[in-house]
Amino acid sequence: MLNENLNERMMFLADVAQIASSRANNIKDFENVFIKITTLFYSIEDFFEVDDFDILSILGSVGQ
């Protein structure tokens, strides 16, 4: 009985660790994409020599 309970707890902890790991990977992927998007917008800003290029307002207008 004690071993069964311990095995269940270990399986639960393994599931929690796997979920936490997958979420961390998703966050890292999001960070990489966001960095690429902001780099693209800053290069557009440099190319057109525009000051105060508002990335967030452009991203917001794209979604509408």
SULJO-V984764 format. One record per run of one state. SS is the DSSP state (H for helix, E for strand, C for the rest). FROM is the first residue (numbers start at 1). TO is the last residue. If there is no record, write none. Layout:
BEGIN
<<SS FROM TO> <SS FROM TO>>
END
This chain:
BEGIN
<<C 1 1> <H 2 48> <C 49 54> <H 55 62> <C 63 64>>
END
